[in-house]
């Protein structure tokens, strides 16, 4: 492996048209933060870059719907997202945005260099244009009838009802979402990056030189390359974005896919205006992108091709991508409101940031899609964080205060089991290193929790509260051993649960050497710790005054806390999550699902038929009747033969309701029928009349019945 001097870590720029949800966290941001915290613990020089992706069509659509400007939209969500990340301890060195002046200039200059060197090709194509709105229409601004499911409000890029990927040309009766007018095709010129020209290089760079990439990343790249790459437009007709810096390109902006990844570079330049090139142009810099699987192609094929075309920039060394996280068995969807929003979680579970971080890491969709459930969230917290990690630490600290006045006791009477127990920490540390270095954070977390299990089993087996009745020297050795494990946990859990790890360090009166903080000047030591009253981990820029300073190399060493070292009072690291708390979250989701199903049903209600005269209606003889007998019509799946009492006579009606009602369901049921419908023969049975039923939006049928029992033959009308 190449010897790198520094590591530049980026997380996918979240799109600024909505808040952050747990799927985003599990996909890129928590993995990225874990990795950066680990590198800092090892004393490596690392930079952590992110920011809001603030251009593109969806933002303009939201702005139009709300009657505000696109800038208003991105300003709102930039703050919401930034606060959400900060609240969860995801400590970017900079979290900027693609609407910054630094980004605007750098993205323009990047395009202009490729343009001047002839790296683009131009194409003239026909695109939809709205004459009333006087603008070209992006695919999302075109709606029409889906050719596959008949949804009358499908978008030009996708039908949200059936999930089909579409193009505007496929829509039936397309119309502009802006004016409602029928759009027309108009010729327009755009610049394209000829990805096909970079295909041979990409095949070698990815498929031969980066076989160590995660299987899902490597496989998706191979699939795209095997399918053949095509030129991709880098500009589009829009009034929101970075203007194309070419004469005659008025009304055109850089396509958001081209514009956004340059944000990694511009954000670095904004943070380190004098030294940013060292991080992007030095061969001894390692670049790692953390993304979700929907961004693999952009970060592994498109952005590297842009960097290759430009020249001078380092290329990604690795692009660890997770799969998707589902919620309670259903795909997370921002448009349907099916999500756990981070800002709402922080409001509903104050001080429980680490529980979410732990859950999303322990259940991370690293190799396949995984499911988040509130019951699993509760179970993992109560049975692992509370019952194992928290329980062990609390007992060790409480007993130290009870028997030794809060001072680490002498290892007065050691036994073999003490050394054997401490020796188990080093293999856990080594396994954690292996897993984190290969981006298997779920397995690394298991090893950290194994350290807590080692301590919890040890203190339970040794029972120092009983030993203290007869042998205080042995009690001292047991608690000495427990406190060494507590110190190890204060380091091992820093990447995963920084709030509780910081709180534990504060209890133990130790500091953490967490590497460099480039927000405060390169190379400045920083300490991540829990400050009472603020409830979140902070980069403070200086240690809080403790003499003992730990780092990653501390793990596995025999003595981290020497005898005579005073520790603080015990505080609970975690609290039990009660049934009522998760039940409230489940009820909220159930209400969202019910509302969604209701809305979907309303969408499927057929339009009103043509008007009829009163005489037409009066000609129908609608009456109440009661079902006397019911049986299935042989060799059919849908037909029931019903004998009914109309009050006028007893007659037979054949009805196609067998998929909704069994014969047993029908006996004695009072219904409404159209009595004077002309008879017809169905499967050899004369059917006289028609049962009145209502068809719901989901296609199911329900009877039209009187609100109370009426005499058979009562007329309706």
Secondary structure, DSSP 4 states (H G I P E B T S, - for coil): ----SEEEEEE---BTTS--BHHHIIIIIHHHHHHHHHHHHTT--EEEEEEEB--SHHHHHHHHHHTS-HHHHHHHHHHHHHHHHHHTT---SEEEETTSHHHHHHHHHHHHHHHHTT-EEEEEEEEEEETTTTEE--GGGEEEE-TTT--TTEESSB-TTT--B--GGGSEEEEETTT-PPPEEEEEEEEEE-GGGGHHHHIIIIIIT-TTS-HHHHHHHHHHHHH----EE-EEE-SSSPBP-STT-TTEEE-HHHHHHHHHHHHHHHH-TTTHHHHHH-TTEEEEEEEEGGGHHIIIIIHHHHHHHH-SS--EEE--EE-PEEETTEE-BTTTTBS-BHHHHHHHTTT-HHHHHHHHHHT--SSS-EEE-HHHHHHHIIIIIIIIIIHHHHHHHHHHHHHHTTBPPP-TT--HHHHHHHHHHHHHHHHHHHHHHTT-HHHHHHHHHHHHHHHHHHHHHH-HHHHTTT-HHHHHHHHHHHHHHHHHHHHHTTTT-HHHHHHHHHHHTEEE---B-GGGSTT-B--EEE-TTT-SEEE-SS--S-SEEE-GGGTT-S-SS-TT-B------S--PPPHHHHHHHHHHHHHHHHHHHHHHHHHTSPPPPPP--HHHHHT--EEEEEEEEEEEPTT-SS-EEEEEE-SS-EEEEEES-TTT--HHHHTT-EEEEETTSPPEEETTEEE-SEE-EEE-TTS-EEE---SS---TT-EE-
